[in-house]
Amino acid sequence: MAVRRWSVGAVIAAGVVLGVSGCGGSGGDPFVVSAPSTTAPPARAHATRVDTGTVAFEVRAAGGTDAGAQTVTTPCDRVLLALDDVTIESNEVTCKAPGGAPGNGWHGLYRTAADVPPGAVTQTVRTPLGEAVLFTQEYYEATNSVRRWREPVAIVTLGNPRSRNHPTLVVRADKGRLDQSRLAGFVRVNLLPLG
């Protein structure tokens, strides 16, 4: 039994050493790129109803809550809903983007499908709420080292928006928790009109 404990400890120590040595730059790219999750989605999804003065929809997802979405009015009107695998937001069309590449907590500002970055490779899918345009952006976080993720984003143009000032929902798999294919599947099935 003592040999087994030592073996497990050695494996953990070796993993830590390899992980740390992989973060250092030795002339190559010093960034760590994290791969999206390939695990199956959780079996239990919770239905969250969002009904504000500006948007109304239902989403079925892990991490759903009856507390619903948060409405933010500074610097402009935004509706935010953070779930386990995705963040859903609706940004007022007059919101101004501060600029700069997505990173360090800033995931970009998308008001309509016209805000898809130039040159992005897009995919279009139908959802129960309207047509979605998907693309993948690079997102980074930098502290003592820099980590980068491939972060898929879906901009859903609402077929029946509650407000002309909030014509879309933006669904984002923060830090690449889902790849673009799985995010496309998510928006096709789990975004629903309020019934």
Disulfide bonds with the S-S distance in Angstrom:
Cys76-Cys95 1.96
